[in-house]
Amino acid sequence: MRIGFGYDLHKLAKGRKLILGGVLVPSEKGLLGHSDADVLLHAIIDALFGAAGLGDIGEFFPDTDKKYKDISSSILLDKAAKLIKGAKYYINNIDAVIVLEKPKLSKFKKKMAGNIAGVLNIPKGKVNIKAKTNEGLDATGKGMAIAAYVVVCLGEV
């Protein structure tokens, strides 16, 4: 088994949609970034690449490349999954934490897990998502950003 860790953080901005785990979450602000800025999927991609020893998301999907402008991070996750499979690994499980003050995600976590599992073609039970606040501390706690932390476990085929 191989373990990978992923992290991402994006600023919140008005006029952007909030996409987390490939799911549109109603909010007055969304995440600012080159793609759809889905911090959860970006952290998962980094964790997958890390576990497989393939580098990081910026090496495969650089924010300087126009073809990734406003792209759905679900497409990037699908591409990452194919690279993991090509490297002869399978995804055993994913455990994630999204850190934000609002909106509350309790109604969306199962949908996010199902979406991620669908893109990765793994059982839904292999994806666990938690949501936490930062109790008013730092940029996430002050509602200026959203962060995600992810651990994945890969097995060798």
N, C-alpha and C positions, 0 to 999 in steps of 0.2 A: 504494500500500500504506500501511496505517496500523498502527502498533505500539502495544501497550498493555502496561502492567506491573501486576501484581497481587500483593498480599501479604496474608497473614492469619496469626494466631497465636491459639491457644486453650490454656487450662490443661488439664492432665490431672486427672481425678478418678475415684475408685473409684465403682462403681455405674453407670457410663456405658459404652455400646458405643463401640468405636473404628471409626468409619467414615471411610475415606479414598478419595477418588475414587469414591464411591458403593459401595465394597466393604467388607464387614464383615471386619475384621482381628482375629484372636484376640489379646487383650491383657488384663492385669489391670485396666487403667485405660482410660477413654475420654475424649473431649474434652467440656469443659463449655461450653455455649452455649444460646442461645434455641432454635435449630433443632437438627439433629443435629450441628452444629458441625464439619462436614467442611471443614477448613482448605484442602484442595486445591481443592475445588469453589468455595469462597468466593473464593479467590485468582484462579481462572480467571474467575469472573463479574466481579470487579473489573477484571481485565485486558481482558476483552471490552468492558465499558462504557467503560473508559478509551480504548481504541483507537477506539471509535466516537464518543467525545466525549459520552457520555450521563451521566456522573457516576459514582456509586459504588453498591455493593450496598445500603448503608443507605438510599439515597434510594428504591429500588424495593421493598426487603424489610426494613423497619425492625424492629429487635428489640423495639420497643415495641408492635408489632401482634400481637395474640393469634392471628391466623390463621396466623402463621408459627411458633408454638410447637411444637417437636418435629417440624417438617416435614422431609422428606427434602430435602437440598440438591440432589439430582438433579432434583427438581421445579423448584427455583429455577433451576437451570442450563438446563432446558428453556424456562422462561419467558424467561430472558435471551437464549437463542438466537433465540427468536421476535422479540424486540425488536431484535436485531442484524440479522436478516433484514429486518424492517420498515424499518430505517434504511438499507437497500440495501447491506449488506455481506455478504461471505461469509468464512468462517474458512479462512485458508490453512494455518496451523499453530499448535501450542501446544507450548511447552517449559516444563517445570515441575521444581522442586526441592522435595522435602519434607525438612525438617530435624527429625530426632528421634534419640534415643539407642537406643530400642528400642520395639517389636520390629523386627527386620530385615524389610525390605519386598521383598527380591529375588523372592520367590515370588508377590508380589501386583501388581507393577508392570504386567505385561502385561494382567492382568485389569482393573486400573484404567484403563489406556489404552483397552482395548476398551469398557469401560462408558462412558467419557467420549465416545469417538467415536460410540457408539451413540446416546447422548442428543442429541449435536449433529448427528447424521446426516452425519458426515464419515468418510473412510477412516481406519482405525486407525493407519496409518503417519503420519498428520498430528499425532499426539499422542505426545510424548516425556516420560517421567517418570523422574526421577533421585531417589535418596535419599542423604542425607548426614548425618553426625553433626556435633555442635558440639564434639567432643573434650572433653566435660566442662565446657565454659564456658557461662555465662549460664543462663537458665531452661530452654532446650531441652536444653542440654548436661547439666544436672543432672536431667533427666527430669521436669521440672515442666510442660512445655508442648511443643507441636508447632507448627512454622511451615511455611508454604509460600510460595514465590516463583514467579511465573509471568510469562512473556512470550508474547504472542499477536501474530500478524500477520494483519490483515484486508485483504481486497481489496474494491474498490468494484465493485458489480454494474453 
